[in-house]
Amino acid sequence: MTFNKILVPYDSSTASDKAFLNALKIAKISEESGRNNKQNKIITIILLHVLQEIPTPISYSGTPLKSLSKKNR
């Protein structure tokens, strides 16, 4: 089985480092398999940088966020 694109979610953790290394191994195996089948395909590894969700406060300095958005209109 060969792959053209491999998506790797990445968040700088040890687990995501291992996932990236595994993606490199899979890409190399796919490339070798493609050569055996006389195909010259480019294999793309896409890193998706994942960020932790930032909680949004219900209010800002005691003023509800809904009130702030109405003032800016």
PDB file with SEQRES, HELIX, SHEET and CRYST1 records, atoms N, CA, C and O in Angstrom:
SEQRES   1 A   73  MET THR PHE ASN LYS ILE LEU VAL PRO TYR ASP SER SER          
SEQRES   2 A   73  THR ALA SER ASP LYS ALA PHE LEU ASN ALA LEU LYS ILE          
SEQRES   3 A   73  ALA LYS ILE SER GLU GLU SER GLY ARG ASN ASN LYS GLN          
SEQRES   4 A   73  ASN LYS ILE ILE THR ILE ILE LEU LEU HIS VAL LEU GLN          
SEQRES   5 A   73  GLU ILE PRO THR PRO ILE SER TYR SER GLY THR PRO LEU          
SEQRES   6 A   73  LYS SER LEU SER LYS LYS ASN ARG                              
HELIX    1 AA1 THR A   14  ASN A   36  1                                  23    
HELIX    2 AA2 LEU A   65  LYS A   71  1                                   7    
SHEET    1 AA1 2 LYS A   5  TYR A  10  0                                        
SHEET    2 AA1 2 THR A  44  HIS A  49  1                                        
SHEET    1 AA2 2 SER A  59  TYR A  60  0                                        
SHEET    2 AA2 2 THR A  63  PRO A  64 -1                                        
CRYST1    1.000    1.000    1.000  90.00  90.00  90.00 P 1           1          
ATOM      1  N   MET A   1       0.847  -1.173   0.000  1.00  0.00           N  
ATOM      2  CA  MET A   1       0.000   0.000   0.000  1.00  0.00           C  
ATOM      3  C   MET A   1       0.896   1.240   0.000  1.00  0.00           C  
ATOM      4  O   MET A   1       1.842   1.332   0.782  1.00  0.00           O  
ATOM      5  N   THR A   2       0.593   2.176  -0.870  1.00  0.00           N  
ATOM      6  CA  THR A   2       1.359   3.414  -0.916  1.00  0.00           C  
ATOM      7  C   THR A   2       0.471   4.595  -0.535  1.00  0.00           C  
ATOM      8  O   THR A   2      -0.745   4.573  -0.725  1.00  0.00           O  
ATOM      9  N   PHE A   3       1.107   5.610   0.000  1.00  0.00           N  
ATOM     10  CA  PHE A   3       0.407   6.826   0.419  1.00  0.00           C  
ATOM     11  C   PHE A   3       0.952   8.006  -0.366  1.00  0.00           C  
ATOM     12  O   PHE A   3       2.146   8.066  -0.660  1.00  0.00           O  
ATOM     13  N   ASN A   4       0.083   8.938  -0.703  1.00  0.00           N  
ATOM     14  CA  ASN A   4       0.505  10.179  -1.352  1.00  0.00           C  
ATOM     15  C   ASN A   4       0.685  11.298  -0.332  1.00  0.00           C  
ATOM     16  O   ASN A   4       1.598  12.116  -0.446  1.00  0.00           O  
ATOM     17  N   LYS A   5      -0.200  11.323   0.668  1.00  0.00           N  
ATOM     18  CA  LYS A   5      -0.156  12.357   1.709  1.00  0.00           C  
ATOM     19  C   LYS A   5      -0.339  11.699   3.063  1.00  0.00           C  
ATOM     20  O   LYS A   5      -1.121  10.761   3.220  1.00  0.00           O  
ATOM     21  N   ILE A   6       0.408  12.217   4.047  1.00  0.00           N  
ATOM     22  CA  ILE A   6       0.301  11.736   5.425  1.00  0.00           C  
ATOM     23  C   ILE A   6       0.099  12.950   6.318  1.00  0.00           C  
ATOM     24  O   ILE A   6       0.927  13.861   6.331  1.00  0.00           O  
ATOM     25  N   LEU A   7      -1.002  12.963   7.064  1.00  0.00           N  
ATOM     26  CA  LEU A   7      -1.310  14.066   7.973  1.00  0.00           C  
ATOM     27  C   LEU A   7      -0.862  13.686   9.383  1.00  0.00           C  
ATOM     28  O   LEU A   7      -1.240  12.635   9.901  1.00  0.00           O  
ATOM     29  N   VAL A   8      -0.047  14.557  10.002  1.00  0.00           N  
ATOM     30  CA  VAL A   8       0.457  14.297  11.346  1.00  0.00           C  
ATOM     31  C   VAL A   8       0.077  15.461  12.256  1.00  0.00           C  
ATOM     32  O   VAL A   8       0.607  16.560  12.089  1.00  0.00           O  
ATOM     33  N   PRO A   9      -0.842  15.246  13.230  1.00  0.00           N  
ATOM     34  CA  PRO A   9      -1.119  16.291  14.219  1.00  0.00           C  
ATOM     35  C   PRO A   9       0.101  16.451  15.117  1.00  0.00           C  
ATOM     36  O   PRO A   9       0.666  15.458  15.576  1.00  0.00           O  
ATOM     37  N   TYR A  10       0.510  17.685  15.368  1.00  0.00           N  
ATOM     38  CA  TYR A  10       1.752  17.920  16.117  1.00  0.00           C  
ATOM     39  C   TYR A  10       1.541  18.995  17.180  1.00  0.00           C  
ATOM     40  O   TYR A  10       1.016  20.072  16.895  1.00  0.00           O  
ATOM     41  N   ASP A  11       1.962  18.684  18.420  1.00  0.00           N  
ATOM     42  CA  ASP A  11       1.828  19.652  19.518  1.00  0.00           C  
ATOM     43  C   ASP A  11       3.092  19.762  20.365  1.00  0.00           C  
ATOM     44  O   ASP A  11       3.030  20.211  21.510  1.00  0.00           O  
ATOM     45  N   SER A  12       4.226  19.363  19.824  1.00  0.00           N  
ATOM     46  CA  SER A  12       5.538  19.428  20.489  1.00  0.00           C  
ATOM     47  C   SER A  12       5.686  18.442  21.645  1.00  0.00           C  
ATOM     48  O   SER A  12       6.633  18.553  22.424  1.00  0.00           O  
ATOM     49  N   SER A  13       4.786  17.496  21.772  1.00  0.00           N  
ATOM     50  CA  SER A  13       4.899  16.494  22.833  1.00  0.00           C  
ATOM     51  C   SER A  13       5.748  15.318  22.343  1.00  0.00           C  
ATOM     52  O   SER A  13       6.036  15.198  21.152  1.00  0.00           O  
ATOM     53  N   THR A  14       6.139  14.461  23.275  1.00  0.00           N  
ATOM     54  CA  THR A  14       6.909  13.270  22.933  1.00  0.00           C  
ATOM     55  C   THR A  14       6.105  12.362  22.006  1.00  0.00           C  
ATOM     56  O   THR A  14       6.647  11.791  21.060  1.00  0.00           O  
ATOM     57  N   ALA A  15       4.816  12.234  22.284  1.00  0.00           N  
ATOM     58  CA  ALA A  15       3.958  11.389  21.453  1.00  0.00           C  
ATOM     59  C   ALA A  15       3.878  11.913  20.014  1.00  0.00           C  
ATOM     60  O   ALA A  15       3.897  11.128  19.066  1.00  0.00           O  
ATOM     61  N   SER A  16       3.789  13.228  19.852  1.00  0.00           N  
ATOM     62  CA  SER A  16       3.709  13.770  18.489  1.00  0.00           C  
ATOM     63  C   SER A  16       5.056  13.668  17.777  1.00  0.00           C  
ATOM     64  O   SER A  16       5.097  13.528  16.555  1.00  0.00           O  
ATOM     65  N   ASP A  17       6.155  13.735  18.524  1.00  0.00           N  
ATOM     66  CA  ASP A  17       7.478  13.496  17.927  1.00  0.00           C  
ATOM     67  C   ASP A  17       7.545  12.074  17.370  1.00  0.00           C  
ATOM     68  O   ASP A  17       8.037  11.852  16.263  1.00  0.00           O  
ATOM     69  N   LYS A  18       7.045  11.115  18.151  1.00  0.00           N  
ATOM     70  CA  LYS A  18       7.030   9.716  17.696  1.00  0.00           C  
ATOM     71  C   LYS A  18       6.120   9.542  16.486  1.00  0.00           C  
ATOM     72  O   LYS A  18       6.443   8.795  15.562  1.00  0.00           O  
ATOM     73  N   ALA A  19       4.988  10.230  16.495  1.00  0.00           N  
ATOM     74  CA  ALA A  19       4.065  10.152  15.353  1.00  0.00           C  
ATOM     75  C   ALA A  19       4.733  10.682  14.090  1.00  0.00           C  
ATOM     76  O   ALA A  19       4.561  10.118  13.010  1.00  0.00           O  
ATOM     77  N   PHE A  20       5.495  11.766  14.226  1.00  0.00           N  
ATOM     78  CA  PHE A  20       6.203  12.326  13.074  1.00  0.00           C  
ATOM     79  C   PHE A  20       7.254  11.347  12.554  1.00  0.00           C  
ATOM     80  O   PHE A  20       7.383  11.156  11.345  1.00  0.00           O  
ATOM     81  N   LEU A  21       8.007  10.727  13.468  1.00  0.00           N  
ATOM     82  CA  LEU A  21       9.012   9.747  13.054  1.00  0.00           C  
ATOM     83  C   LEU A  21       8.356   8.552  12.363  1.00  0.00           C  
ATOM     84  O   LEU A  21       8.887   8.030  11.383  1.00  0.00           O  
ATOM     85  N   ASN A  22       7.203   8.121  12.874  1.00  0.00           N  
ATOM     86  CA  ASN A  22       6.476   7.028  12.223  1.00  0.00           C  
ATOM     87  C   ASN A  22       5.977   7.434  10.843  1.00  0.00           C  
ATOM     88  O   ASN A  22       5.967   6.617   9.923  1.00  0.00           O  
ATOM     89  N   ALA A  23       5.567   8.683  10.693  1.00  0.00           N  
ATOM     90  CA  ALA A  23       5.131   9.172   9.384  1.00  0.00           C  
ATOM     91  C   ALA A  23       6.292   9.142   8.392  1.00  0.00           C  
ATOM     92  O   ALA A  23       6.104   8.811   7.221  1.00  0.00           O  
ATOM     93  N   LEU A  24       7.495   9.487   8.863  1.00  0.00           N  
ATOM     94  CA  LEU A  24       8.680   9.417   7.997  1.00  0.00           C  
ATOM     95  C   LEU A  24       8.942   7.980   7.558  1.00  0.00           C  
ATOM     96  O   LEU A  24       9.270   7.732   6.397  1.00  0.00           O  
ATOM     97  N   LYS A  25       8.797   7.028   8.493  1.00  0.00           N  
ATOM     98  CA  LYS A  25       9.004   5.616   8.159  1.00  0.00           C  
ATOM     99  C   LYS A  25       7.970   5.144   7.138  1.00  0.00           C  
ATOM    100  O   LYS A  25       8.304   4.448   6.179  1.00  0.00           O  
ATOM    101  N   ILE A  26       6.712   5.531   7.353  1.00  0.00           N  
ATOM    102  CA  ILE A  26       5.651   5.148   6.418  1.00  0.00           C  
ATOM    103  C   ILE A  26       5.915   5.742   5.034  1.00  0.00           C  
ATOM    104  O   ILE A  26       5.711   5.078   4.018  1.00  0.00           O  
ATOM    105  N   ALA A  27       6.367   6.993   5.001  1.00  0.00           N  
ATOM    106  CA  ALA A  27       6.670   7.642   3.725  1.00  0.00           C  
ATOM    107  C   ALA A  27       7.801   6.904   3.006  1.00  0.00           C  
ATOM    108  O   ALA A  27       7.752   6.712   1.791  1.00  0.00           O  
ATOM    109  N   LYS A  28       8.806   6.499   3.758  1.00  0.00           N  
ATOM    110  CA  LYS A  28       9.929   5.779   3.147  1.00  0.00           C  
ATOM    111  C   LYS A  28       9.477   4.429   2.592  1.00  0.00           C  
ATOM    112  O   LYS A  28       9.877   4.041   1.494  1.00  0.00           O  
ATOM    113  N   ILE A  29       8.643   3.712   3.352  1.00  0.00           N  
ATOM    114  CA  ILE A  29       8.120   2.422   2.879  1.00  0.00           C  
ATOM    115  C   ILE A  29       7.258   2.627   1.637  1.00  0.00           C  
ATOM    116  O   ILE A  29       7.339   1.844   0.691  1.00  0.00           O  
ATOM    117  N   SER A  30       6.437   3.670   1.634  1.00  0.00           N  
ATOM    118  CA  SER A  30       5.584   3.972   0.478  1.00  0.00           C  
ATOM    119  C   SER A  30       6.429   4.304  -0.746  1.00  0.00           C  
ATOM    120  O   SER A  30       6.112   3.899  -1.865  1.00  0.00           O  
ATOM    121  N   GLU A  31       7.513   5.050  -0.515  1.00  0.00           N  
ATOM    122  CA  GLU A  31       8.394   5.416  -1.616  1.00  0.00           C  
ATOM    123  C   GLU A  31       9.052   4.170  -2.215  1.00  0.00           C  
ATOM    124  O   GLU A  31       9.130   4.022  -3.434  1.00  0.00           O  
ATOM    125  N   GLU A  32       9.524   3.279  -1.338  1.00  0.00           N  
ATOM    126  CA  GLU A  32      10.157   2.046  -1.818  1.00  0.00           C  
ATOM    127  C   GLU A  32       9.156   1.166  -2.545  1.00  0.00           C  
ATOM    128  O   GLU A  32       9.491   0.556  -3.560  1.00  0.00           O  
ATOM    129  N   SER A  33       7.940   1.093  -2.041  1.00  0.00           N  
ATOM    130  CA  SER A  33       6.884   0.308  -2.682  1.00  0.00           C  
ATOM    131  C   SER A  33       6.547   0.890  -4.052  1.00  0.00           C  
ATOM    132  O   SER A  33       6.323   0.150  -5.009  1.00  0.00           O  
ATOM    133  N   GLY A  34       6.514   2.195  -4.137  1.00  0.00           N  
ATOM    134  CA  GLY A  34       6.240   2.857  -5.412  1.00  0.00           C  
ATOM    135  C   GLY A  34       7.334   2.604  -6.427  1.00  0.00           C  
ATOM    136  O   GLY A  34       7.056   2.426  -7.614  1.00  0.00           O  
ATOM    137  N   ARG A  35       8.596   2.587  -5.962  1.00  0.00           N  
ATOM    138  CA  ARG A  35       9.710   2.299  -6.873  1.00  0.00           C  
ATOM    139  C   ARG A  35       9.621   0.873  -7.405  1.00  0.00           C  
ATOM    140  O   ARG A  35       9.907   0.617  -8.575  1.00  0.00           O  
ATOM    141  N   ASN A  36       9.217  -0.058  -6.528  1.00  0.00           N  
ATOM    142  CA  ASN A  36       9.071  -1.448  -6.960  1.00  0.00           C  
ATOM    143  C   ASN A  36       7.974  -1.587  -8.008  1.00  0.00           C  
ATOM    144  O   ASN A  36       8.041  -2.458  -8.876  1.00  0.00           O  
ATOM    145  N   ASN A  37       6.959  -0.719  -7.922  1.00  0.00           N  
ATOM    146  CA  ASN A  37       5.867  -0.730  -8.903  1.00  0.00           C  
ATOM    147  C   ASN A  37       6.136   0.223 -10.058  1.00  0.00           C  
ATOM    148  O   ASN A  37       5.256   0.486 -10.878  1.00  0.00           O  
ATOM    149  N   LYS A  38       7.371   0.740 -10.116  1.00  0.00           N  
ATOM    150  CA  LYS A  38       7.809   1.659 -11.183  1.00  0.00           C  
ATOM    151  C   LYS A  38       6.965   2.929 -11.227  1.00  0.00           C  
ATOM    152  O   LYS A  38       6.635   3.432 -12.301  1.00  0.00           O  
ATOM    153  N   GLN A  39       6.622   3.437 -10.052  1.00  0.00           N  
ATOM    154  CA  GLN A  39       5.885   4.695  -9.945  1.00  0.00           C  
ATOM    155  C   GLN A  39       6.781   5.715  -9.260  1.00  0.00           C  
ATOM    156  O   GLN A  39       7.408   5.407  -8.247  1.00  0.00           O  
ATOM    157  N   ASN A  40       6.846   6.894  -9.787  1.00  0.00           N  
ATOM    158  CA  ASN A  40       7.608   7.974  -9.156  1.00  0.00           C  
ATOM    159  C   ASN A  40       6.632   8.992  -8.598  1.00  0.00           C  
ATOM    160  O   ASN A  40       6.337  10.000  -9.239  1.00  0.00           O  
ATOM    161  N   LYS A  41       6.137   8.726  -7.407  1.00  0.00           N  
ATOM    162  CA  LYS A  41       5.173   9.624  -6.774  1.00  0.00           C  
ATOM    163  C   LYS A  41       5.862  10.411  -5.669  1.00  0.00           C  
ATOM    164  O   LYS A  41       6.771   9.909  -5.007  1.00  0.00           O  
ATOM    165  N   ILE A  42       5.427  11.628  -5.480  1.00  0.00           N  
ATOM    166  CA  ILE A  42       5.918  12.462  -4.388  1.00  0.00           C  
ATOM    167  C   ILE A  42       5.014  12.225  -3.179  1.00  0.00           C  
ATOM    168  O   ILE A  42       3.791  12.322  -3.284  1.00  0.00           O  
ATOM    169  N   ILE A  43       5.611  11.919  -2.051  1.00  0.00           N  
ATOM    170  CA  ILE A  43       4.857  11.689  -0.821  1.00  0.00           C  
ATOM    171  C   ILE A  43       4.992  12.938   0.031  1.00  0.00           C  
ATOM    172  O   ILE A  43       6.101  13.387   0.321  1.00  0.00           O  
ATOM    173  N   THR A  44       3.859  13.496   0.428  1.00  0.00           N  
ATOM    174  CA  THR A  44       3.821  14.733   1.198  1.00  0.00           C  
ATOM    175  C   THR A  44       3.431  14.428   2.639  1.00  0.00           C  
ATOM    176  O   THR A  44       2.439  13.745   2.896  1.00  0.00           O  
ATOM    177  N   ILE A  45       4.230  14.945   3.580  1.00  0.00           N  
ATOM    178  CA  ILE A  45       3.885  14.858   5.002  1.00  0.00           C  
ATOM    179  C   ILE A  45       3.397  16.234   5.424  1.00  0.00           C  
ATOM    180  O   ILE A  45       4.116  17.225   5.293  1.00  0.00           O  
ATOM    181  N   ILE A  46       2.171  16.290   5.932  1.00  0.00           N  
ATOM    182  CA  ILE A  46       1.571  17.553   6.362  1.00  0.00           C  
ATOM    183  C   ILE A  46       1.546  17.563   7.881  1.00  0.00           C  
ATOM    184  O   ILE A  46       0.934  16.694   8.502  1.00  0.00           O  
ATOM    185  N   LEU A  47       2.215  18.551   8.485  1.00  0.00           N  
ATOM    186  CA  LEU A  47       2.194  18.716   9.944  1.00  0.00           C  
ATOM    187  C   LEU A  47       1.083  19.689  10.307  1.00  0.00           C  
ATOM    188  O   LEU A  47       1.064  20.828   9.842  1.00  0.00           O  
ATOM    189  N   LEU A  48       0.172  19.236  11.129  1.00  0.00           N  
ATOM    190  CA  LEU A  48      -0.918  20.081  11.612  1.00  0.00           C  
ATOM    191  C   LEU A  48      -0.586  20.477  13.041  1.00  0.00           C  
ATOM    192  O   LEU A  48      -0.676  19.655  13.953  1.00  0.00           O  
ATOM    193  N   HIS A  49      -0.203  21.734  13.240  1.00  0.00           N  
ATOM    194  CA  HIS A  49       0.179  22.200  14.573  1.00  0.00           C  
ATOM    195  C   HIS A  49      -1.081  22.391  15.415  1.00  0.00           C  
ATOM    196  O   HIS A  49      -1.934  23.222  15.106  1.00  0.00           O  
ATOM    197  N   VAL A  50      -1.174  21.615  16.467  1.00  0.00           N  
ATOM    198  CA  VAL A  50      -2.351  21.610  17.327  1.00  0.00           C  
ATOM    199  C   VAL A  50      -2.060  22.449  18.561  1.00  0.00           C  
ATOM    200  O   VAL A  50      -1.036  22.261  19.218  1.00  0.00           O  
ATOM    201  N   LEU A  51      -2.964  23.377  18.877  1.00  0.00           N  
ATOM    202  CA  LEU A  51      -2.828  24.229  20.052  1.00  0.00           C  
ATOM    203  C   LEU A  51      -3.920  23.898  21.056  1.00  0.00           C  
ATOM    204  O   LEU A  51      -5.030  23.515  20.686  1.00  0.00           O  
ATOM    205  N   GLN A  52      -3.588  24.051  22.327  1.00  0.00           N  
ATOM    206  CA  GLN A  52      -4.593  23.834  23.364  1.00  0.00           C  
ATOM    207  C   GLN A  52      -5.607  24.973  23.316  1.00  0.00           C  
ATOM    208  O   GLN A  52      -5.251  26.129  23.086  1.00  0.00           O  
ATOM    209  N   GLU A  53      -6.873  24.630  23.536  1.00  0.00           N  
ATOM    210  CA  GLU A  53      -7.928  25.639  23.515  1.00  0.00           C  
ATOM    211  C   GLU A  53      -7.707  26.646  24.642  1.00  0.00           C  
ATOM    212  O   GLU A  53      -7.390  26.267  25.769  1.00  0.00           O  
ATOM    213  N   ILE A  54      -7.874  27.906  24.337  1.00  0.00           N  
ATOM    214  CA  ILE A  54      -7.729  28.970  25.330  1.00  0.00           C  
ATOM    215  C   ILE A  54      -9.121  29.334  25.822  1.00  0.00           C  
ATOM    216  O   ILE A  54      -9.958  29.780  25.037  1.00  0.00           O  
ATOM    217  N   PRO A  55      -9.380  29.148  27.120  1.00  0.00           N  
ATOM    218  CA  PRO A  55     -10.724  29.464  27.620  1.00  0.00           C  
ATOM    219  C   PRO A  55     -11.010  30.966  27.530  1.00  0.00           C  
ATOM    220  O   PRO A  55     -10.139  31.793  27.797  1.00  0.00           O  
ATOM    221  N   THR A  56     -12.223  31.296  27.157  1.00  0.00           N  
ATOM    222  CA  THR A  56     -12.648  32.686  27.035  1.00  0.00           C  
ATOM    223  C   THR A  56     -13.380  33.084  28.317  1.00  0.00           C  
ATOM    224  O   THR A  56     -14.302  32.387  28.740  1.00  0.00           O  
ATOM    225  N   PRO A  57     -12.982  34.192  28.938  1.00  0.00           N  
ATOM    226  CA  PRO A  57     -13.670  34.605  30.160  1.00  0.00           C  
ATOM    227  C   PRO A  57     -15.098  35.069  29.868  1.00  0.00           C  
ATOM    228  O   PRO A  57     -15.389  35.599  28.796  1.00  0.00           O  
ATOM    229  N   ILE A  58     -15.969  34.860  30.837  1.00  0.00           N  
ATOM    230  CA  ILE A  58     -17.361  35.297  30.687  1.00  0.00           C  
ATOM    231  C   ILE A  58     -17.436  36.819  30.719  1.00  0.00           C  
ATOM    232  O   ILE A  58     -18.280  37.419  30.054  1.00  0.00           O  
ATOM    233  N   SER A  59     -16.549  37.442  31.496  1.00  0.00           N  
ATOM    234  CA  SER A  59     -16.548  38.901  31.553  1.00  0.00           C  
ATOM    235  C   SER A  59     -15.116  39.407  31.495  1.00  0.00           C  
ATOM    236  O   SER A  59     -14.162  38.674  31.756  1.00  0.00           O  
ATOM    237  N   TYR A  60     -14.993  40.677  31.147  1.00  0.00           N  
ATOM    238  CA  TYR A  60     -13.695  41.329  31.085  1.00  0.00           C  
ATOM    239  C   TYR A  60     -13.748  42.527  32.018  1.00  0.00           C  
ATOM    240  O   TYR A  60     -14.473  43.486  31.754  1.00  0.00           O  
ATOM    241  N   SER A  61     -13.001  42.481  33.090  1.00  0.00           N  
ATOM    242  CA  SER A  61     -12.972  43.536  34.104  1.00  0.00           C  
ATOM    243  C   SER A  61     -14.371  43.857  34.634  1.00  0.00           C  
ATOM    244  O   SER A  61     -14.695  45.025  34.849  1.00  0.00           O  
ATOM    245  N   GLY A  62     -15.193  42.844  34.845  1.00  0.00           N  
ATOM    246  CA  GLY A  62     -16.519  43.037  35.395  1.00  0.00           C  
ATOM    247  C   GLY A  62     -17.585  43.383  34.377  1.00  0.00           C  
ATOM    248  O   GLY A  62     -18.768  43.382  34.718  1.00  0.00           O  
ATOM    249  N   THR A  63     -17.212  43.683  33.128  1.00  0.00           N  
ATOM    250  CA  THR A  63     -18.179  44.010  32.088  1.00  0.00           C  
ATOM    251  C   THR A  63     -18.435  42.758  31.253  1.00  0.00           C  
ATOM    252  O   THR A  63     -17.495  42.189  30.698  1.00  0.00           O  
ATOM    253  N   PRO A  64     -19.696  42.319  31.154  1.00  0.00           N  
ATOM    254  CA  PRO A  64     -19.983  41.134  30.333  1.00  0.00           C  
ATOM    255  C   PRO A  64     -19.524  41.356  28.897  1.00  0.00           C  
ATOM    256  O   PRO A  64     -19.636  42.461  28.367  1.00  0.00           O  
ATOM    257  N   LEU A  65     -19.004  40.296  28.267  1.00  0.00           N  
ATOM    258  CA  LEU A  65     -18.491  40.420  26.906  1.00  0.00           C  
ATOM    259  C   LEU A  65     -19.582  40.826  25.918  1.00  0.00           C  
ATOM    260  O   LEU A  65     -19.288  41.515  24.941  1.00  0.00           O  
ATOM    261  N   LYS A  66     -20.815  40.424  26.140  1.00  0.00           N  
ATOM    262  CA  LYS A  66     -21.898  40.827  25.242  1.00  0.00           C  
ATOM    263  C   LYS A  66     -22.078  42.337  25.261  1.00  0.00           C  
ATOM    264  O   LYS A  66     -22.344  42.941  24.222  1.00  0.00           O  
ATOM    265  N   SER A  67     -21.937  42.953  26.428  1.00  0.00           N  
ATOM    266  CA  SER A  67     -22.069  44.419  26.522  1.00  0.00           C  
ATOM    267  C   SER A  67     -20.946  45.107  25.763  1.00  0.00           C  
ATOM    268  O   SER A  67     -21.169  46.129  25.112  1.00  0.00           O  
ATOM    269  N   LEU A  68     -19.741  44.555  25.841  1.00  0.00           N  
ATOM    270  CA  LEU A  68     -18.608  45.153  25.131  1.00  0.00           C  
ATOM    271  C   LEU A  68     -18.825  45.104  23.620  1.00  0.00           C  
ATOM    272  O   LEU A  68     -18.523  46.067  22.915  1.00  0.00           O  
ATOM    273  N   SER A  69     -19.349  43.982  23.124  1.00  0.00           N  
ATOM    274  CA  SER A  69     -19.552  43.869  21.668  1.00  0.00           C  
ATOM    275  C   SER A  69     -20.625  44.828  21.183  1.00  0.00           C  
ATOM    276  O   SER A  69     -20.542  45.287  20.044  1.00  0.00           O  
ATOM    277  N   LYS A  70     -21.625  45.153  21.988  1.00  0.00           N  
ATOM    278  CA  LYS A  70     -22.683  46.077  21.588  1.00  0.00           C  
ATOM    279  C   LYS A  70     -22.160  47.506  21.534  1.00  0.00           C  
ATOM    280  O   LYS A  70     -22.611  48.291  20.700  1.00  0.00           O  
ATOM    281  N   LYS A  71     -21.214  47.864  22.410  1.00  0.00           N  
ATOM    282  CA  LYS A  71     -20.662  49.223  22.436  1.00  0.00           C  
ATOM    283  C   LYS A  71     -19.822  49.509  21.198  1.00  0.00           C  
ATOM    284  O   LYS A  71     -19.708  50.661  20.780  1.00  0.00           O  
ATOM    285  N   ASN A  72     -19.226  48.462  20.601  1.00  0.00           N  
ATOM    286  CA  ASN A  72     -18.337  48.654  19.459  1.00  0.00           C  
ATOM    287  C   ASN A  72     -19.101  48.769  18.142  1.00  0.00           C  
ATOM    288  O   ASN A  72     -18.472  48.936  17.097  1.00  0.00           O  
ATOM    289  N   ARG A  73     -20.397  48.688  18.151  1.00  0.00           N  
ATOM    290  CA  ARG A  73     -21.172  48.748  16.892  1.00  0.00           C  
ATOM    291  C   ARG A  73     -21.432  50.141  16.462  1.00  0.00           C  
ATOM    292  O   ARG A  73     -22.067  50.360  15.430  1.00  0.00           O  
TER     293      ARG A  73                                                      
END                                                                             
